[in-house]
Amino acid sequence: MAGTISRVMGPEIPAVDTMFGRTRTFGLIASGKRDGILTRTQARTADNLMACGGQTLADLMGSPDLISRVPESCSRERVLAVAAAGGNAWIFLHPDRKPNEWTGTVRVAHLAVVSTVSLCRERASASVL
């Protein structure tokens, strides 16, 4: 059906497959909740995903200027101060004088129990960035 609608409407309606895919996914999630297959957390996560499904990633992103970041050479005390000022659980690290080239992260909870930033530094990855 989605293919027929796309052929009739032309290439200007690329969201037809997305719409039908969302409907099927929503039905699957509803069935999982009704049958008790999903935990409360899974059901809430699925509901949240469906609620923001009409938005693009750009709509959901914050400004890079609002992300707390410090140079890799920064002291533990400075990282904790930046985290406290911004209320952040993660602080991004960047090379000195290159604030837009993130190279890793520091989880503030880890930093609270170790003596140096390098001991709790995590490499930059797609899951965090």
N, C-alpha and C positions, 0 to 999 in steps of 0.2 A: 504494500500500500504506500509506504514511504517513497519507493522508487517511482510509482505512478504519479504521485503528487509532485515530486521533484521534476519529472519530465514535463508535466503540464505547466507548472509554475516557472520553470526555467532555473538557471543558475543563481538567480537573485535570492532564492529561498534555501540557503544551505542548512538552516536550522531544523529542517523537517526530520532528518534522521536523529538529531539530538533530541527533539521533542518526543519522538516515539521511544527512543532509548530511555529517556527520563521517565516516561509513563511505565515502561516495563520494569525499570529499576524501582520505582515507587511501589508498584504492585508486589514485587519481590520482598521489599522491606516490610510492607504492610502484612504480607503473609508470615514473614518471620516473626514479627511482633505478635500477631494473633496466635500463632502456634507455639509461642514461648521459646522459640529457638534463639532469639537475640536476648542478650543481657540488657539490663536497663541502660548501662553505659553505651553499649553498641546501638541500641535503639535511639538514644539521644544524639549520638554522633551521626547516625544516618539521617535523622530529622534535620540536624544542622546543615549537613551537606545538601540536602534537598532544598532547604530554605535559601541557600546562597547560590543555587545552581544557575540562576539567570544572570549572575554577575561574572565578569571576566576577572582574571587574576589581577590585572591592573587596577580594577575597581577595589579589590580587597587589600591591595598593598598599601603600606604606609610610605611616607616620604623617607628616603634614605637619610635625610638630615635628622630624623628623629631616632635613629638607631644609635645606641650607646656603643662607642668604640674607643679604643686606646691604642697607643703604639705598643708593639711587642716588648719593647724594653721598659715598659711602665712598671712601677713598683706595685707590690701587693696592696699597700695602703691606698694608693691612687685608684686602683681598679675597684676596691671596695667602696671608696668614696663616690666614684662615678656610678656604680651600681645602686648605692643608697639614694643618690640624688635623682636617679631616673626610675627607681623602683623596679629594676631589672633582675631577672634570674640568670641571664646570659649577657656577657660582654664580648663584643667582637674585637679581634686583634688585627692590626694592620702594620706593615713595615713603617719605620720612621719616615715621616714626611710624605706618605702615600696613603691617606685616609680612605681612599675608595678601593684599595686592593686588599680585601680581607683575606687573611691567611689562616685564621683559626678562631676559636672561641674559648672562653673561660666560663665554666659554670660557677656562679657565685657561691653556691653551697659548698662546692669542693674547695674553693679558695679560702673559705672561712676556717677550714681545718688543716690546711697545709701552709708552709712558710713562704713559698715562692710561686709566682705565676707560672713558671715553666713546669712545675710538677703537676699542674692540673689543666694544662693547655690541651685542647683537642683540635685536631686538624680540621680545616674547613671542609665541609661536605655538603652535598645537596640537601641532606635531611635537615641540616641546621640553617644553611643559607637559603 
